Each structure stands twice: as C-alpha cells, then as structure tokens.
C-alpha cells in the first residue's frame, strides 16, 4: 500500500475497535458512556494510535498492538476533555464539534475524562494478560507518560505560564511533557510489542525519534494556531494567543518557529532511519505530521 492507503487502513482499524471494544453508550450509566464515546468518536487523525501501529510494523511480531493503540488514544482523549474545561482552556470546539462540557455539562465531562483513565490501563492489562511482564512494562510506560511529571505536569506548567513573558526553559518543559511524552510513548509501546522489543539500543533510538517528533508536532501546533482558521483546525483558532499561552511563535516569531519544526522533524527522520526495519511508512508519517493543516 502507498502512504495514504496505509494511513487510511490504520485509521479505519482504530475507528472500528474504538466502537467495538469500549462500553456501549446505552450501558448504565448511559449519560457517562455517551459522553465518553462522544469524545472518543469525534474524529481526528488518530496520529498517536497510528504511531503505535506504525512502530510495531517496523519489526512486526505476534503481539497485536491494537489494544495499546486504543489505550494511547483513550488517554489522549481524556486529556483533551479536561484541557477544554472552563477551569483550564475553556474551549468551545474540539475536532470540529462542541467540546464534551458544551455538549453535555461540566460535571459529566469531568467524569467522562475520569472514567477514560482506568479504561486505558484495563485494556492494556487484559489485552496482554498472557504476557504479564510485557503488560506491566506497557502499563508502567503509559502511566509515566500520563503522570505528574509528563502529560499532567506539562499542562500544569502551561497554565501557570499563561500571560507571562516567554521563557525557553518553561516552554521546553511544557512541550516535552504535555505533548512530546505521549508521542514518544506511542512509538515505544508499538516497538515493545514487536519482535525486536527487547533491543535496548533500538529502544533508545525509538525514544529519541518520539521526542523529536513530539517537539516538531507542538511547534507545528503553535504555528497553526496563528496561521489557520477555526474551520480548518476543528478547534478555536488563535486560542493560544488570546489566552496568553507561551508558544514558540510568540517567543521566536513565525519564521524561526517554522524552522524549529523542520529541525525537529529532521532529527526524528534521522533516528527513524537509524532504527531500520520496515520504516518507510513511519518516515512518510513524520513528514506528513510536519505538513499537516490541522
């Protein structure tokens, strides 16, 4: 398959399992499950779970990576629900539809996010129950990436930095943890489920690729916030600027922020090439993430 066909294949597989492997919206309490499914099935490019599947395919093994891919997307979706809340980013749109708290209410949105967190780890534990050591490793890595020093910590620092003068150290902390940590763990989970998952040198290269790819992703996000439209983004354009967020654009300007995104992408590409394996799709995916419009 060529790149667009392979990407569509991965995305359709993820969508299928998001509908079949999760609690049905009619299951009691129906309102909670409806809110969870509303946010999970609101669309999006599914880049993080696609990264899980793509990295597994570098050295394909017998372990099916789909449960790990779902777990990553579920954690990502919970973080979006909570980030959008009035107490945080106070956003009205996400993926082109009303945010969870706008569609339902604030309490339901909080509980929907709360319920998604244990669901992700339940999928990992049950999905790889016959390999307990592997399951523990997957759970541990995702928990760390989603915890107080990574995803949640990055969001905390992001909120604390609002309205302040751009500070490179803070900005790097926010981007490395709020964004890059989940990109990196997506690659690591997929790699661990492949047949070379115990290769420590390759694991380090995958980690490097994920870090660079995550930093590039956030730099592109900063650019899109000021160069794109709400219709194209599927969320409120210029939100970061209006909220006084610390971004590479307001620190470096558009041109240098664009250069930075390209530099991080090139670093990711070098690491992916050094990893080897069936890496053509992953190389094209890295370039696609740089060129994306939303």
NUNU-962454 format. One record per residue (C-alpha): residue number from 1; residue in three letters; x, y, z. Coordinates in nm, 3 decimals. Each point is the difference from the previous one (the first is absolute). Layout:
BEGIN
{NUM "ALA" {X Y Z}} ...
// end
This chain:
BEGIN
{1 "UNK" {0.000 0.000 0.000}} {2 "UNK" {0.111 0.358 -0.058}} {3 "UNK" {0.009 0.249 0.286}} {4 "UNK" {-0.358 0.136 -0.026}} {5 "UNK" {-0.140 -0.354 -0.027}} {6 "UNK" {0.203 -0.126 0.295}} {7 "UNK" {-0.098 0.299 0.214}} {8 "UNK" {-0.368 -0.052 -0.085}} {9 "UNK" {0.033 -0.372 0.077}} {10 "UNK" {0.144 0.072 0.346}} {11 "UNK" {-0.258 0.273 0.072}} {12 "UNK" {-0.293 -0.223 -0.100}} {13 "UNK" {0.129 -0.283 0.218}} {14 "UNK" {0.026 0.235 0.297}} {15 "UNK" {-0.349 0.142 -0.060}} {16 "UNK" {-0.145 -0.351 -0.021}} {17 "UNK" {0.146 -0.104 0.335}} {18 "UNK" {-0.091 0.329 0.171}} {19 "UNK" {-0.361 -0.089 -0.080}} {20 "UNK" {0.013 -0.374 0.075}} {21 "UNK" {0.236 -0.032 0.298}} {22 "UNK" {-0.137 0.272 0.231}} {23 "UNK" {-0.312 0.025 0.219}} {24 "UNK" {-0.314 0.059 -0.204}} {25 "UNK" {-0.168 0.340 0.034}} {26 "UNK" {-0.321 -0.166 0.118}} {27 "UNK" {0.171 -0.182 0.287}} {28 "UNK" {-0.085 0.142 0.343}} {29 "UNK" {0.086 0.273 0.088}} {30 "UNK" {-0.092 0.081 -0.357}} {31 "UNK" {0.077 0.374 0.021}} {32 "UNK" {0.357 -0.066 0.113}} {33 "UNK" {0.066 -0.257 -0.273}} {34 "UNK" {-0.165 0.223 -0.259}} {35 "UNK" {0.235 0.284 0.096}} {36 "UNK" {0.305 -0.229 -0.011}} {37 "UNK" {-0.092 -0.134 -0.343}} {38 "UNK" {-0.095 0.346 -0.126}} {39 "UNK" {0.353 0.128 0.060}} {40 "UNK" {0.175 -0.321 -0.110}} {41 "UNK" {-0.193 -0.020 -0.325}} {42 "UNK" {0.012 0.368 -0.090}} {43 "UNK" {0.255 -0.071 -0.271}} {44 "UNK" {0.351 0.134 -0.025}} {45 "UNK" {0.304 -0.138 -0.180}} {46 "UNK" {0.070 -0.266 0.268}} {47 "UNK" {0.372 0.078 -0.034}} {48 "UNK" {0.103 -0.145 0.337}} {49 "UNK" {-0.161 -0.342 -0.048}} {50 "UNK" {0.121 -0.001 -0.361}} {51 "UNK" {0.352 0.051 0.137}} {52 "UNK" {-0.047 -0.307 0.222}} {53 "UNK" {-0.100 -0.213 -0.300}} {54 "UNK" {0.270 0.147 -0.224}} {55 "UNK" {0.280 -0.058 0.250}} {56 "UNK" {-0.117 -0.358 0.059}} {57 "UNK" {0.023 -0.056 -0.375}} {58 "UNK" {0.370 0.092 -0.001}} {59 "UNK" {0.067 -0.350 0.135}} {60 "UNK" {-0.341 -0.170 0.003}} {61 "UNK" {-0.053 -0.265 0.263}} {62 "UNK" {-0.284 -0.223 0.113}} {63 "UNK" {-0.135 0.249 0.255}} {64 "UNK" {-0.296 0.197 -0.130}} {65 "UNK" {0.070 0.371 0.072}} {66 "UNK" {-0.363 0.113 -0.029}} {67 "UNK" {-0.075 -0.001 0.374}} {68 "UNK" {0.309 0.214 0.065}} {69 "UNK" {-0.107 0.232 -0.281}} {70 "UNK" {-0.346 0.038 0.153}} {71 "UNK" {0.148 0.062 0.346}} {72 "UNK" {0.212 0.287 -0.133}} {73 "UNK" {-0.295 0.158 -0.182}} {74 "UNK" {-0.218 -0.032 0.310}} {75 "UNK" {0.255 0.178 0.220}} {76 "UNK" {0.040 0.268 -0.265}} {77 "UNK" {-0.378 0.049 -0.020}} {78 "UNK" {-0.039 0.025 0.378}} {79 "UNK" {0.269 0.270 0.002}} {80 "UNK" {-0.185 0.196 -0.270}} {81 "UNK" {-0.330 -0.019 0.190}} {82 "UNK" {0.164 0.137 0.314}} {83 "UNK" {0.217 0.258 -0.182}} {84 "UNK" {-0.314 0.142 -0.163}} {85 "UNK" {-0.180 0.057 0.332}} {86 "UNK" {-0.088 0.355 0.111}} {87 "UNK" {0.248 -0.026 0.288}} {88 "UNK" {0.282 -0.061 -0.248}} {89 "UNK" {-0.006 0.100 -0.369}} {90 "UNK" {-0.376 0.070 -0.013}} {91 "UNK" {-0.039 -0.120 -0.361}} {92 "UNK" {-0.327 -0.029 -0.190}} {93 "UNK" {0.114 -0.218 -0.291}} {94 "UNK" {0.208 -0.316 -0.032}} {95 "UNK" {0.040 -0.201 -0.322}} {96 "UNK" {-0.264 0.220 -0.164}} {97 "UNK" {-0.279 -0.073 0.251}} {98 "UNK" {-0.098 0.149 0.337}} {99 "UNK" {0.232 -0.100 0.282}} {100 "UNK" {-0.123 -0.262 0.245}} {101 "UNK" {-0.101 0.251 0.268}} {102 "UNK" {-0.190 0.206 -0.259}} {103 "UNK" {-0.180 -0.302 -0.142}} {104 "UNK" {-0.089 -0.140 0.343}} {105 "UNK" {0.100 0.199 0.308}} {106 "UNK" {0.311 0.066 0.202}} {107 "UNK" {-0.058 -0.273 0.260}} {108 "UNK" {-0.063 -0.264 -0.263}} {109 "UNK" {0.311 0.104 -0.191}} {110 "UNK" {0.217 -0.027 0.310}} {111 "UNK" {-0.137 -0.347 0.075}} {112 "UNK" {0.038 -0.110 -0.362}} {113 "UNK" {0.367 0.093 0.012}} {114 "UNK" {0.038 -0.169 0.339}} {115 "UNK" {-0.154 -0.322 -0.132}} {116 "UNK" {0.222 -0.010 -0.308}} {117 "UNK" {0.322 -0.013 0.204}} {118 "UNK" {-0.056 -0.341 0.165}} {119 "UNK" {-0.155 -0.130 -0.322}} {120 "UNK" {0.332 0.049 -0.182}} {121 "UNK" {0.191 -0.205 0.255}} {122 "UNK" {-0.272 -0.265 0.012}} {123 "UNK" {0.044 -0.049 -0.376}} {124 "UNK" {0.376 -0.042 0.041}} {125 "UNK" {-0.032 -0.240 0.294}} {126 "UNK" {-0.263 -0.218 -0.167}} {127 "UNK" {0.139 0.029 -0.351}} {128 "UNK" {0.341 -0.141 0.098}} {129 "UNK" {-0.101 -0.209 0.301}} {130 "UNK" {0.181 -0.307 -0.133}} {131 "UNK" {0.332 0.189 0.009}} {132 "UNK" {-0.009 0.162 0.346}} {133 "UNK" {0.353 0.143 -0.013}} {134 "UNK" {-0.073 0.168 -0.334}} {135 "UNK" {-0.336 0.124 0.128}} {136 "UNK" {0.166 0.152 0.306}} {137 "UNK" {0.258 0.173 -0.218}} {138 "UNK" {-0.269 0.147 -0.225}} {139 "UNK" {-0.209 0.117 0.296}} {140 "UNK" {0.303 0.151 0.170}} {141 "UNK" {0.113 0.195 -0.308}} {142 "UNK" {-0.346 0.139 -0.074}} {143 "UNK" {-0.060 0.089 0.366}} {144 "UNK" {0.329 0.188 0.013}} {145 "UNK" {-0.072 0.186 -0.324}} {146 "UNK" {-0.346 0.101 0.126}} {147 "UNK" {0.110 0.094 0.352}} {148 "UNK" {0.094 0.302 0.207}} {149 "UNK" {0.345 0.045 -0.151}} {150 "UNK" {-0.108 -0.049 -0.362}} {151 "UNK" {-0.347 0.060 -0.150}} {152 "UNK" {-0.175 0.141 0.309}} {153 "UNK" {0.311 0.184 0.115}} {154 "UNK" {0.035 0.163 -0.341}} {155 "UNK" {-0.361 0.119 0.016}} {156 "UNK" {0.059 0.142 0.348}} {157 "UNK" {0.307 0.195 -0.114}} {158 "UNK" {-0.190 0.114 -0.309}} {159 "UNK" {-0.276 0.147 0.214}} {160 "UNK" {0.246 0.163 0.240}} {161 "UNK" {0.186 0.163 -0.291}} {162 "UNK" {-0.307 0.171 -0.149}} {163 "UNK" {0.052 0.374 -0.042}} {164 "UNK" {0.367 -0.014 0.094}} {165 "UNK" {0.300 0.096 -0.214}} {166 "UNK" {0.121 -0.290 -0.216}} {167 "UNK" {0.262 -0.207 0.181}} {168 "UNK" {0.188 -0.265 -0.196}} {169 "UNK" {0.049 -0.235 0.295}} {170 "UNK" {-0.373 0.002 0.086}} {171 "UNK" {-0.099 -0.032 -0.364}} {172 "UNK" {0.225 -0.301 -0.051}} {173 "UNK" {-0.141 -0.163 0.316}} {174 "UNK" {-0.359 0.053 -0.115}} {175 "UNK" {0.058 -0.127 -0.353}} {176 "UNK" {0.219 -0.294 0.102}} {177 "UNK" {-0.256 -0.120 0.251}} {178 "UNK" {-0.348 0.119 -0.093}} {179 "UNK" {0.046 -0.104 -0.364}} {180 "UNK" {0.320 -0.191 -0.078}} {181 "UNK" {-0.034 -0.253 0.285}} {182 "UNK" {-0.316 -0.152 -0.149}} {183 "UNK" {0.145 -0.001 -0.353}} {184 "UNK" {0.311 -0.175 0.131}} {185 "UNK" {-0.188 -0.260 0.204}} {186 "UNK" {-0.216 -0.080 -0.304}} {187 "UNK" {0.312 -0.105 -0.190}} {188 "UNK" {0.146 -0.183 0.300}} {189 "UNK" {-0.312 -0.210 0.061}} {190 "UNK" {-0.014 -0.102 -0.364}} {191 "UNK" {0.370 -0.087 -0.003}} {192 "UNK" {-0.021 -0.210 0.318}} {193 "UNK" {-0.278 -0.207 -0.156}} {194 "UNK" {0.218 -0.084 -0.302}} {195 "UNK" {0.255 -0.278 -0.025}} {196 "UNK" {0.296 0.232 0.072}} {197 "UNK" {-0.162 0.147 0.311}} {198 "UNK" {0.278 -0.120 0.229}} {199 "UNK" {0.275 0.178 -0.196}} {200 "UNK" {0.115 0.281 0.234}} {201 "UNK" {0.196 0.188 -0.267}} {202 "UNK" {-0.299 0.011 -0.232}} {203 "UNK" {-0.226 0.093 0.293}} {204 "UNK" {0.223 0.306 0.059}} {205 "UNK" {-0.019 0.098 -0.367}} {206 "UNK" {-0.380 -0.034 0.004}} {207 "UNK" {-0.010 0.220 0.310}} {208 "UNK" {0.212 0.264 -0.174}} {209 "UNK" {-0.223 -0.012 -0.309}} {210 "UNK" {-0.311 0.041 0.213}} {211 "UNK" {0.142 0.296 0.192}} {212 "UNK" {0.101 0.183 -0.318}} {213 "UNK" {-0.329 -0.081 -0.171}} {214 "UNK" {-0.196 0.126 0.300}} {215 "UNK" {0.191 0.329 0.014}} {216 "UNK" {-0.054 0.047 -0.373}} {217 "UNK" {-0.371 -0.073 0.043}} {218 "UNK" {-0.040 0.269 0.264}} {219 "UNK" {0.198 0.256 -0.200}} {220 "UNK" {-0.238 -0.063 -0.292}} {221 "UNK" {-0.296 0.037 0.238}} {222 "UNK" {0.133 0.339 0.112}} {223 "UNK" {0.026 0.108 -0.364}} {224 "UNK" {-0.347 -0.122 -0.093}} {225 "UNK" {-0.156 0.190 0.289}} {226 "UNK" {0.093 0.329 -0.167}} {227 "UNK" {-0.001 -0.096 -0.370}} {228 "UNK" {-0.311 -0.218 -0.035}} {229 "UNK" {-0.374 0.043 0.050}} {230 "UNK" {-0.247 -0.146 0.248}} {231 "UNK" {-0.168 -0.192 -0.284}} {232 "UNK" {0.325 -0.160 -0.111}} {233 "UNK" {0.130 -0.074 0.349}} {234 "UNK" {-0.327 -0.134 0.137}} {235 "UNK" {0.067 0.199 0.317}} {236 "UNK" {0.020 0.367 0.092}} {237 "UNK" {0.270 0.169 -0.208}} {238 "UNK" {0.221 0.263 0.170}} {239 "UNK" {-0.100 -0.150 0.335}} {240 "UNK" {0.360 -0.018 0.123}} {241 "UNK" {0.062 0.364 -0.086}} {242 "UNK" {-0.322 0.121 0.162}} {243 "UNK" {0.068 -0.206 0.314}} {244 "UNK" {0.354 0.135 0.030}} {245 "UNK" {0.152 -0.345 -0.052}} {246 "UNK" {0.375 -0.035 -0.022}} {247 "UNK" {0.081 -0.125 -0.353}} {248 "UNK" {0.296 -0.015 -0.236}} {249 "UNK" {-0.176 0.251 -0.225}} {250 "UNK" {-0.024 0.272 0.264}} {251 "UNK" {0.354 -0.075 0.112}} {252 "UNK" {0.179 -0.043 -0.335}} {253 "UNK" {-0.239 0.131 -0.264}} {254 "UNK" {-0.160 -0.193 -0.286}} {255 "UNK" {0.310 -0.056 -0.212}} {256 "UNK" {0.223 -0.136 0.276}} {257 "UNK" {-0.284 -0.209 0.146}} {258 "UNK" {-0.048 -0.155 -0.345}} {259 "UNK" {0.374 -0.068 -0.023}} {260 "UNK" {-0.009 -0.164 0.343}} {261 "UNK" {-0.282 -0.234 -0.104}} {262 "UNK" {0.205 -0.101 -0.303}} {263 "UNK" {0.315 -0.058 0.208}} {264 "UNK" {-0.180 -0.226 0.246}} {265 "UNK" {-0.157 -0.193 -0.287}} {266 "UNK" {0.340 -0.054 -0.160}} {267 "UNK" {0.133 -0.130 0.332}} {268 "UNK" {-0.293 -0.243 0.019}} {269 "UNK" {0.060 -0.116 -0.357}} {270 "UNK" {0.368 -0.069 0.073}} {271 "UNK" {-0.093 -0.210 0.304}} {272 "UNK" {-0.266 -0.194 -0.194}} {273 "UNK" {0.249 -0.074 -0.277}} {274 "UNK" {0.251 -0.125 0.258}} {275 "UNK" {-0.264 -0.228 0.154}} {276 "UNK" {-0.041 -0.178 -0.333}} {277 "UNK" {-0.261 -0.268 -0.054}} {278 "UNK" {-0.303 0.065 -0.219}} {279 "UNK" {0.018 0.374 0.067}} {280 "UNK" {-0.128 0.158 -0.324}} {281 "UNK" {-0.350 0.068 0.131}} {282 "UNK" {0.133 0.147 0.326}} {283 "UNK" {0.239 0.227 -0.193}} {284 "UNK" {-0.287 0.126 -0.215}} {285 "UNK" {-0.221 0.040 0.306}} {286 "UNK" {0.261 0.225 0.165}} {287 "UNK" {0.005 0.223 -0.308}} {288 "UNK" {-0.381 -0.005 -0.017}} {289 "UNK" {-0.018 0.121 0.361}} {290 "UNK" {0.222 0.296 -0.090}} {291 "UNK" {-0.218 0.093 -0.300}} {292 "UNK" {-0.337 -0.045 0.172}} {293 "UNK" {-0.260 0.277 -0.012}} {294 "UNK" {-0.186 -0.087 0.321}} 
// end
